[in-house]
Amino acid sequence: MTKDLATASPGEMQGDDGERGVVYYGDNLPILQEMASRSVDLIYTDPPFNTGKKQARTQLRTVQDPGGDRTGFMGQRYRSIKVGSQAFDDDFDDYLAFLEPRLEEAHRVLSDSGSLYLHLDYREVHYAKVLLDGIFGRDCFLNEVIWAYDYGGRTKRKWPPKHDNILVYVRDPERYHFNVDDVERIPYMAPGLVGPEKAARGKLPTDTWWHTIVPTNGRERTGYPTQKPLGIVRRIVQASSRPGDTVLDFFAGSGTLGEAAYELGRRFVLIDENEEAVAVMAKRFADMDAVRFAGRNARQHRLVENQGRVLS
Ligand SMILES: C[S@@+](CC[C@H](N)C(=O)[O-])C[C@H]1O[C@@H](n2cnc3c(N)ncnc32)[C@H](O)[C@@H]1O
């Protein structure tokens, strides 16, 4: 905890005695690359969509012109004229190219009993599934969890999309950890049909989770725009890790995984490249013991341990 933040590496951070969590500020790829193989028991991560850039393409047509700048068939001279330019959205290709090396690292750092939960939306999930099948192997695909909610406007031009998709992969289908007994049970929809004892115990969730979004007011709300509900992330931590395990979120945002992990006695490693996210986490974890913040460039942004303050 007294280590110079400028020189602390993610490998060192993981091994520190008594440390309950580390928040690392920087691009996740080089940080993941420094982490030891098989050192993490659970990854929950929720990447941003739309990381790519707009591409602009100019359409040209060539016309015959003795004074033109290009020579073509039979030595004829031509010149190019611009007939239009088209800006198009190339975000998706960029997005997969952005995700792939990070998911390869995610696979490498997972322990033999480890699992990856990748939180996506309906536009990306199918492509990400193919990508992960290639990285983990199809036999390592465990589930697609649907998180269904009911919030916001409803288009009348199609079925209003009201769910997120969470792909679950395991490092080794023979050895992965999954403990349903640790998962909080949920009420039966028709408790009158199952008898009082069962109704009191509740039932196990399936792969379809009805859960509200983060309430717009209330203690849980951090103000970070893409914050995910603690109830969703807590359930993942309960099922797929044990007390004392190390859990990782390399697109950490407001640090929801950190809060769930701390509450349930798991160590956490969180990474985010957005200073605002790190500031939100600093505030969120201000009352927690043994949580350390480390900056990638301590000269530019020195993050103060445990104090919840970011100094420029
Ligand atoms: C959808 S948000 C995560 C929200 C989070 N699950 C929560 O509950 O608050 C995605 C996060 O990824 C971060 N991010 C995007 N690209 C990154 C990169 N290359 N390295 C680290 N973090 C990145 C963004 O700053 C953003 O906070």
PDBQT file of the ligand as one rigid body, heavy atoms in Angstrom, charges set to zero:
ROOT
HETATM    1  C1  LIG A 401     -20.363   0.464 -20.366  1.00  0.00    +0.000 C 
HETATM    2  S1  LIG A 401     -19.169   1.224 -19.354  1.00  0.00    +0.000 S 
HETATM    3  C2  LIG A 401     -19.041   0.132 -17.978  1.00  0.00    +0.000 C 
HETATM    4  C3  LIG A 401     -20.086   0.389 -16.933  1.00  0.00    +0.000 C 
HETATM    5  C4  LIG A 401     -19.941  -0.499 -15.704  1.00  0.00    +0.000 C 
HETATM    6  N1  LIG A 401     -20.357  -1.841 -15.958  1.00  0.00    +0.000 N 
HETATM    7  C5  LIG A 401     -20.729   0.066 -14.536  1.00  0.00    +0.000 C 
HETATM    8  O1  LIG A 401     -21.545  -0.661 -13.930  1.00  0.00    +0.000 OA
HETATM    9  O2  LIG A 401     -20.570   1.232 -14.234  1.00  0.00    +0.000 OA
HETATM   10  C6  LIG A 401     -17.684   0.928 -20.268  1.00  0.00    +0.000 C 
HETATM   11  C7  LIG A 401     -16.450   1.562 -19.685  1.00  0.00    +0.000 C 
HETATM   12  O3  LIG A 401     -15.319   1.157 -20.455  1.00  0.00    +0.000 OA
HETATM   13  C8  LIG A 401     -14.352   2.196 -20.377  1.00  0.00    +0.000 C 
HETATM   14  N2  LIG A 401     -13.371   1.969 -21.462  1.00  0.00    +0.000 N 
HETATM   15  C9  LIG A 401     -13.566   2.119 -22.789  1.00  0.00    +0.000 A 
HETATM   16  N3  LIG A 401     -12.463   1.801 -23.473  1.00  0.00    +0.000 NA
HETATM   17  C10 LIG A 401     -11.532   1.428 -22.547  1.00  0.00    +0.000 A 
HETATM   18  C11 LIG A 401     -10.189   0.980 -22.616  1.00  0.00    +0.000 A 
HETATM   19  N4  LIG A 401      -9.579   0.821 -23.781  1.00  0.00    +0.000 N 
HETATM   20  N5  LIG A 401      -9.549   0.692 -21.472  1.00  0.00    +0.000 NA
HETATM   21  C12 LIG A 401     -10.166   0.841 -20.262  1.00  0.00    +0.000 A 
HETATM   22  N6  LIG A 401     -11.447   1.253 -20.136  1.00  0.00    +0.000 NA
HETATM   23  C13 LIG A 401     -12.117   1.545 -21.256  1.00  0.00    +0.000 A 
HETATM   24  C14 LIG A 401     -15.182   3.461 -20.495  1.00  0.00    +0.000 C 
HETATM   25  O4  LIG A 401     -14.474   4.558 -19.953  1.00  0.00    +0.000 OA
HETATM   26  C15 LIG A 401     -16.423   3.091 -19.689  1.00  0.00    +0.000 C 
HETATM   27  O5  LIG A 401     -16.328   3.558 -18.369  1.00  0.00    +0.000 OA
ENDROOT
TORSDOF 0
